[in-house]
Amino acid sequence: MKKVRQLLRSLSEAPLQAYLDNRVQLFDIIEMILSETGPAEIYISTFSTSEEFLRRIYRLKRRGQLIRATMLADLKASRKTVNLYTFIANVFDEVYLSENHSKVILIQNARWQVSICTSQNQTRGNRVESGIITTDPAVFIQLRERYAHIINTNAIQLDGLFNGTT
């Protein structure tokens, strides 16, 4: 998390900030934000995810830093999602598939509403990635409403889809 703290300032100091760098991973940014916000809900949209990212989210949940976790992933990347289904089901409270290429992270509790829009999928990369982090409530509300609209009108919930349960 040391590299993240060199690159980004606290949310209190910088309620709007951007990054363009190859030295940090998205889960490190999430962890840094949660260290400031305290326990929160997280909503993730991604094209693709990885076991490493899932393990980090699992640890945050186990430590009580994440109260609830919801993921929206892409249908085209669903083969990989299906292979990770058992693990995903143990990490996320809800998982949805839709035509999705967005990479948005929404973190919320009673005090904070944090939005991250990033170029990085939930995979490890060594390429330059970019992102914008804001605590602007209007941005959060707009993104959260669109996220809800997608999962309510244009998504398939994974719950039990591949194991024969409902």
URSUL-V295080 format. One record per helix or strand of 3 or more residues. SS is the DSSP state (H for helix, E for strand). FROM is the first residue (numbers start at 0). TO is the last residue. Records with the same first field share a line. If there is no record, write none. Layout:
SS = FROM-TO  FROM-TO
This chain:
H = 1-6  25-36  50-61  77-82  84-90  136-152
E = 15-20  39-44  65-73  93-97  103-107  112-117  128-133
